[in-house]
Amino acid sequence: MSGAREAGRPPSPDPLPIPVVDNHCHLDISRDDATVQPLEEVVAQARSVGVDRLVQIGSDLTAARWTARVAVEHPAVLGGVAIHPNEAPGHEAAGNLDDVIDEIGKLARHPRVRVIGESGLDYFRTGPEGVAAQHHAFRRHIALAKEHGLALQIHDRDAHDDVLRILAEEGAPEQTVLHCFSGDMEMARECVRRGYYLSFAGTVTFKNAQGLRNALAVTPLEHLLVETDAPYLTPTPHRGRANAPYLVPLTVRAMAATLATSVPQLCEALSATSEAVYGPW
């Protein structure tokens, strides 16, 4: 793809034999001071390599409003809306956390918004003083997902035990996705036992991620999803550069190798599971 090379982006990988879904990306965010790539280009580049459907995630109020709008304009795009856990303490300090979550609930009524997320817990970037606000926001997002009959996408960074505990206490939505899964084999087994879905990103291709590949290896196909988390978490061999949905095939092929399954079989499963979780595009 000459356009990608000219723009300094990684070249396109070989197309997938069966189209799949990038089930978590942030198309409103750029990296390295670059301008945000026009959505029409993102969609076309992804489609050219067999990534024909996208779930755009808006993780603050501005991004959530934008997400709800572009999901109408682009048939390949569905939306997810939430207040990211790292945003929650700031809203709590400003006294408007519940107000902004109420607006997320209003955006969730839109028929092209199919996800509440990403919500959850992040103990890496937010210290102990922000934990209570994150817990409150997480519980409210869980309630919104159940109220609107939407999938819940969870952000979990260094907070595995509390994420699982709060989901059990509140009662997880029927379609619960661990976005950018980062747990070990035992956590993967527990999530599958509970009926959750595990979404793997470019991190599964990293050389030092054998524990993550071990978790993938014990996850049944019908519980698997794939994502970019673009513009972050770019898969090997382009780690460190800006990510985009057209790079999903690199992660899919790495997943197939770990699972000792064929790429077509994995693609078929990923596509079917995505539509089972989010509905038809």
LINSUL-V228956 format. One line per field, one symbol per residue. psi: psi as a letter, one per 40 degrees, with the letter a starting at -180 (. if undefined). A space follows every 50 residues. Layout:
psi=???
This chain:
psi=hdddddeeiiihiiiidhiihhehigeehiifeiihhhdddddddddeef geiihhhheiddddddddddddehdehiiiiihidedddddddeeedddd dddddddeehdehehhihibihedehadeedddddddddddddddddefi ihhhhhhffdddddddddddhiidghhghgheaadddddddddeeiihhh aedeeidefddddddddehideeiiiidfieifhihffheihiideeddd ddddddddefiidddddddddddddddeii.
